């Protein structure tokens, strides 16, 4: 069992060195899942390291070594999805600013479309996310600075009557 553990450690160290070589060549540690380095399945190894972290099966020392090398445990697809979501949010925010410029307020009707996009639905989602605690402070601040009111206008009118 000790010999097997030493072999596993040696294999892990070898793959880690291949990761460092990849980083030196590519400038990052986002190895494609099917990438081979020196004939070894480095991409598969990277997938396993991420999975082991999620399952709590990676040692703190190995996790630290990977992080120090610039390894990101969130996979590249998730990062790309997040970047796309950020870009979409920014695009919708710009549409909100356009709406405000035209209408003088940010009180978008729920069914309003701006440039073919469902701005009204987006506004409803922003309010819902705030109630659920799912909106970042930065986004909430940007919306407030634009004059966005998180309380639904209909609810405000109901409360006044």
N, C-alpha and C positions, 0 to 999 in steps of 0.2 A: 504494500500500500504506500509506503514511503517513497519507493522508486517511482510508482505511478504518479504521485503528487509532484515529485521533482520533474518528471517528464512533462506534466501539465504546466508547471511553472515555466519550464524552459520553452515550451511551445507558446505560452502566452507572451513571454518576453520577446520571442522571435517575431510574433505577429505585431506586437507593439512597435518593434523596430521597423517593421515594414510600414506601419502606419506613419511613423516619423519620416520615413523615406518618401512616402506618398505626399505628406504635408510639405516637405522640402521642395518637391517637384511642382505641386499644384497650389500651394499657398493656403491650404485649408485641410480639415480632416473629414469633410463630407464625402466619404467614399461611396460611390454607387454600389448598390447591393450585389451586382454581378461582376465587380472589378477584381481582377487578379493582379497580384504584385509578385514578381519573381516566381510565377507559377502557383502561388498560394492564393486561396480564396479570401482575400482581405475584406471584400465587401460582405461576405457571409459572417466573417468574424466580427465586424463592426455591428451588424444586426444582432448578433448574439450578445455582445456587450451591452447594447441598449436593452435587450430583453432581460438579461440578468439583473440589470439595475432595477427595472420595473418589478421584478420578482424578488428583489432583495438578496440576490445570490452573488453579487460582486463585492469583493472586499473593499473596505474604505481606502486602503492603500492603492489598489488598482484604479478605483474611481478617481482618486486624487491625481495619480499619474496621467490618466487620460485627460482630465480637466486641465492640468498644467500644460499638456501638449496642445490644448485648444480644441479638444474633442467636445462636441455638443451632443448631449444625450437625447435631445428632441431630434427626431429624424428630419432630414432635409425636406421631405414632402410636407411635414407639419409646419416647418419654418416657412416654406413657400406658400402654404395655405394661409398662414397668419399674415404674411406680407400682402397677399392678394386681398385678404379681408381688410387690412389697413388701407390699401389703395381704394377699395370699394367704399369704405367708410369716408375717406377723404373726398372722394368723388361726390358722394351723397351730401356731405357737409357743404361742399361748394354749391351744389344745387340749392341747398337750404339758404345759403347766402344770396344766391340769385333771386330766389323767391322773396326774401326779405327786401332786397333792393327794389323789386317790382311792387310789392304789396305793403311795405313799411312795417312788417311784423313777421314773426316766425311761427304763427299759429296756422300751420298747414292743415287743411281739411284731410281727413283720413284717406279719401279716395283721389287726392290730387296727384297728377302726374306732371313732372317737370322734365322736359327734353326726352319724353318717352319712358322715364324711370318713375317708379312708384314712390315718390317722395313722401306722400301721406302715410303709407305703410311703414316706411323707414322711421318717420317721426314717432309713430305709435310704438315701434320696437325700442327706440331710445328711451321712451318713458317707462316701458315695461322693464327694460334692463336696469334702469335706475332703481325701480321698486325692488327688483330681485337682487340688487347689489352686484350686477354683472357689468356695469359700465365703469371704465377706468376714471380716476379722478381727472386725468388730463383731458379726456373727451368731455366729461361733464363740464369742466372749466371752459373748454372751447365753446361748447353749446351755450353756456350761460353768458359768456362774453359776447356772443352773437345776438343775445336777447331772447334765447330760447327759454320758454317757461315749461318746467317739467310737469306741473299740474295741468291736467287736461282742461281746456277751455270750457267744455260742457260741464265738467264737475264744478268749476269755479262759478259758472252761472247758476247751477242747481243750488250751490251753497248760499248764494246771494239771495235767492228767492225763498 
